[in-house]
Amino acid sequence: MKKAVRFFVALTILISGILLVSCSKDDETPGEFYMRFKANGTLVEYTNQLGLSAGFAQSGNQYVATISGWNDASSNFSLLLYNNAPITESTFSGYSVSVDGTVGVLLAHKEKDSGAVFSSGVTADYDARVTLSEITETGVKGTFSGLIKATGQSDISITEGTFFVKRVLN
């Protein structure tokens, strides 16, 4: 299980790096893309057009989507979707690892005030949910919610999450 988690963390970092490099200022459309949610009732919003992206990858029978938002280095939020079939417009929840691959969703968030990194993790009280409502060649829309945790920090309830981010094609 640790090997699988390490693989997907490395894959996520690789995809995020590709997304950051592939975005350019010429592609920026002011105000079109966004990611917003409430963290324990407080609105958090990402509107930096260069920091809002989605990428899809495949390795064998494992499909992965990374949807990210950030304004600057002080805070970010990522939705990581895993499936054994192509990722399409549908709802993802839970998290399971088997010999066939990983299926589910993880939420990851670097919180601005504390700098702590929170995750929905793969624990028994896991409740993250992501719905992809629209996937086109230029953008990805959807909603998300869940509980995220970090060692030594109070849990954060993520509610009313919505996003419309630029799709980066490979």
Secondary structure, 3 states (H helix, E strand, C coil): CHHHHHHHHHHHHHHHHHHHHHCCHHHCCCCCCEEEEEECCEEEEECCHHHEEEEEEEECCEEEEEEEEEEECCEEEEEEEEECCCCCCCEEECEEEECCEEEEEEEEEECCCCCCEEECCCCCCCCCEEEEEEECCCEEEEEEEEEEECCCCCCEEEEEEEEEEEEECC
